[in-house]
Amino acid sequence: PAMAAHWYTIAANGGHAEAMNNLGALYHSGSGVPQDHQLAVSYFTRAVTAGDASAMLNLGLCYESGAGVPQDWGRAEELYVQGSASGNVDALTALGYLYTLQERYDKAARCFVLASEQ
């Protein structure tokens, strides 16, 4: 993981969105680098700006849980919708789970059905 962090850092600094997301994931988990949720959020945000659908899910999870940012289910929902629209089925599933937490069961069911069809 430490070697991966090294190469992801080089690629992220070069503007590679997937590397930004992957580096954010390492900082989020503390795998090969010291755990730092705020730095993870920074990398996820850069990757979202560059259009990475996996980062949309990961940043949404941070907002849902309050890891590195103040908890904000509205922002998490926006990111999950954006990720879903970009083809990330995991973001669609996360959106369904968020709707379940909010007791918006009809919307949750639609998300889960759509996710199962992909």
Summary of the structure (lengths in Angstrom):
residues: 118
radius of gyration: 14.5
end to end distance: 31.4
largest distance: 44.9
contacts: 405
relative contact order: 0.11
helix: 75%
strand: 0%
